[in-house]
Amino acid sequence: MAMNVKHWQDLVNLVLGLWLVATPWIFQFAGEAAPMWNAVVVGVVVAAIALSTLFKAQAWQEWANAVLGLWLVASPWALGFAAIAAALWNAVVVGVVVAALALWALGTDRDIGGWWRPAT
């Protein structure tokens, strides 16, 4: 099966997923279970979904990454790690970007959604 980069946004989300996996050690919050496991698990899933779009892009993949991005934004409060600034800001910023990129790809690709059209 050949890779086909249809959306540059998916490549960025792949990198962001890998970034999430590494950040507990980069920002030194690996000793805190909730933010560490949240970053690792969500990062692996975001990266896996983004990687799968390189083989065949489907709407569910973009919707899934959009939901995961929104989860990342809410997770510091839902999981109780909002007091850990590095984990909080990492989750919120990466979550916003992941969700925005997924919705952008979904909204502009006529094969999987494409509700947005640039003004002509």
Order of alpha helices (4+ residues) and beta strands (2+ residues): alpha-alpha-alpha-alpha
